[in-house]
Amino acid sequence: MSHIILDLSLDEVRTIVFQLPSAELLSLAEEIDERAETLPLMKLAETSFQEWNEPGEDLYDEQSPTR
């Protein structure tokens, strides 16, 4: 699958998005809302796991010996 990178301003994106049919616009709005709620929670959760970055806490990163 090829990837296309577009260099669009926010106003250009807004113009394109507002051309969507209402059902698709509502669906997109719900997806954006979910992502907007998830990102701050993920950032907050990162701070909870900082203690795992301390020396000696990497024992779970090591692979178990193969038999």
C-alpha positions as CSV (number, residue, x, y, z in Angstrom):
1,M,0.0,0.0,0.0
2,S,1.4,3.4,-0.9
3,H,1.4,6.4,1.3
4,I,0.6,9.9,0.2
5,I,1.8,12.8,2.3
6,L,-0.2,16.0,1.8
7,D,1.0,19.5,2.8
8,L,-2.3,21.1,3.7
9,S,-3.1,23.9,6.0
10,L,-5.8,23.5,8.7
11,D,-8.1,25.8,6.7
12,E,-7.7,23.5,3.6
13,V,-8.4,20.4,5.7
14,R,-11.5,22.1,7.2
15,T,-12.7,23.0,3.7
16,I,-12.3,19.4,2.5
17,V,-13.9,17.9,5.6
18,F,-16.9,20.2,5.5
19,Q,-17.7,18.9,2.1
20,L,-18.4,15.4,3.5
21,P,-21.9,14.1,3.6
22,S,-23.4,14.6,7.1
23,A,-23.3,10.9,8.1
24,E,-19.6,10.7,7.2
25,L,-18.9,14.1,8.9
26,L,-20.6,12.9,12.1
27,S,-18.7,9.6,12.0
28,L,-15.4,11.5,11.6
29,A,-16.3,13.9,14.4
30,E,-16.9,10.9,16.7
31,E,-13.5,9.4,15.8
32,I,-11.8,12.7,16.4
33,D,-13.5,13.1,19.7
34,E,-12.4,9.7,20.8
35,R,-8.8,10.3,19.9
36,A,-8.9,13.7,21.5
37,E,-10.0,12.1,24.8
38,T,-7.5,9.2,24.5
39,L,-4.3,11.1,23.8
40,P,-4.2,13.1,27.1
41,L,-5.0,9.9,29.1
42,M,-2.2,8.0,27.4
43,K,0.2,10.9,28.2
44,L,-0.9,10.9,31.8
45,A,-0.4,7.1,32.0
46,E,3.2,7.4,30.8
47,T,4.1,9.0,34.1
48,S,2.8,6.0,36.0
49,F,5.3,3.7,34.3
50,Q,8.5,5.8,34.7
51,E,9.6,3.7,37.7
52,W,10.1,0.8,35.3
53,N,12.9,2.8,33.6
54,E,15.0,2.7,36.7
55,P,18.1,0.5,36.8
56,G,17.3,-3.0,38.0
57,E,13.8,-2.9,36.8
58,D,14.7,-4.3,33.4
59,L,14.6,-7.9,34.3
60,Y,11.3,-8.3,32.4
61,D,12.9,-6.9,29.2
62,E,15.4,-9.8,29.1
63,Q,14.5,-12.8,27.1
64,S,13.9,-16.0,29.0
65,P,16.5,-18.7,28.2
66,T,15.5,-21.2,25.5
67,R,15.6,-24.9,26.4
